[in-house]
Amino acid sequence: MQNQQTLNPDSKSVEVSPRVDDDLEEKCLELGLTLGLDEPVSVQVLEAALRDEVYSHNLLASRRNPVMLKYLLANPPKARATGGEPPQFSNVELVKRAASALLRWGKVGFTVVDQPTLERRRSACLSCPHMIDPPDKLLYKLTATDESQKICDLCGCSVRKKIRLTSESCPGRHPEQEGLSRWGEPWHSETATETA
């Protein structure tokens, strides 16, 4: 795979260490293998799959249709940009977390929660003190759909997207109920470090 130094479609360079290149190449290879390819996908395809749920779904749905898969791989959707607050997680850490979340979601068949679960999770997040405006970071710019998108400052996730995924869990403990997350689901101590 060609060494990719630019992660921003606006051609703004991001300093990338050799270890970071290895991590990105590994995630690109993992997604390529998941799609049934013998090679990694491009960084642009990985970024697009992370920010666009529909594109991710279409990639997986096209695994057995080589013509469609080739088209999707050659034409990843472009990103929109927004602003924000000072960063907490590095761009590289955000890409790694998001790629891990995408792979976890793929392992459960790209399923989404039912409407009552979605509403319960949304309500919990809206009342949570950890919900903040996104900082001015590359991945948030790539995945933003509007200026009002909020993130969780515990894990760095886009709240609007995370609450829909069956594979994800809240990293915060419920303030009143022992053993539960703020979503009212079982809380695990490793959740805060594994979520994306």
FENQUIGI-V503514 format. One record per backbone hydrogen bond with DSSP energy under -1.0 kcal/mol. CO is the residue of the C=O (numbers start at 1). NH is the residue of the N-H. Records with the same first field share a line. If there is no record, write none. Layout:
# FENQUIGI-V503514
CO: NH ; NH
This chain:
# FENQUIGI-V503514
5: 14
8: 11
17: 21
18: 22
19: 23
20: 24
21: 25
22: 26
23: 27
24: 28
25: 29
26: 30
27: 31
28: 32 ; 41
29: 33
30: 34
31: 35
32: 37
33: 36
42: 46
43: 47
44: 48
45: 49
46: 50
47: 51
48: 52
52: 56
53: 57
54: 58
55: 59
56: 60
57: 61
58: 62
60: 63
62: 65
65: 69
66: 70
67: 71
68: 72
69: 73
70: 74
71: 75
85: 136
90: 94
91: 95
92: 96
93: 97
94: 98
95: 99
96: 100
97: 101
98: 102
99: 103
100: 104
101: 105
102: 106
103: 107
105: 110
106: 109
111: 166
114: 118
115: 119
116: 120
117: 121
118: 122
119: 123
120: 124
121: 125
122: 126
123: 127
125: 128
128: 131
130: 153
132: 151
135: 137
137: 141
138: 142
139: 143
140: 144
146: 149
150: 159
151: 132
152: 156
157: 152
158: 162
159: 163
161: 164
162: 165
164: 113
165: 168
172: 182
177: 180
179: 187
180: 174
181: 184
185: 181
188: 191
190: 194
191: 195
